[in-house]
């Protein structure tokens, strides 16, 4: 857990890399497990310009 106490306006952004999928659960240590391979996308796929 994190506790922030601020005295002025405060904006905070949290970034997950790799991005979360919405199916994650914290483990007993409070961390997310590694992503499942299907969440990585298809490494053979190429984007067309």
N, C-alpha and C positions, 0 to 999 in steps of 0.2 A: 504494500500500500504506500501511497505517496500523499503527503499532506502539504498543501501550499497555503500560506497566509499572505495576502497582499493588501496593501493600503491604498492602491490606486487601480484604475482600470487595467485589466490583464487579459491578454489573448494568448491561448496556448494551442499548439497543433501537435498531434501525435501521429507519427508515421510508422507504419509497419512494413518491413522489407524482409521477406516477401509479404505481399499484401495478405490480409486475413480474408478468409472465405465466408465467415459467419458460422462455421461448424466447429470452431475451436473451443476448447475448455481448458482452463488453467489446471496444471497438475498439482501435486501436493506441495511443490515448492513455489507455486504461484506463477509459473512460466508456461508459455504455449509450447506444445510439441512441434517438431518439424512438420512442414506441410506434406500432405499426401501427394504422390507423384502426379495424379491427374490435375491437381491445382496448379502445376507448373506450366501447363499448356503443352502444345505439340512442338517439340524442338525441330521437327522437320518442316514445319509450316513457315512459309515466307510471305511477307506482306507485298502485295502488288502496288506499284507506284501509281 
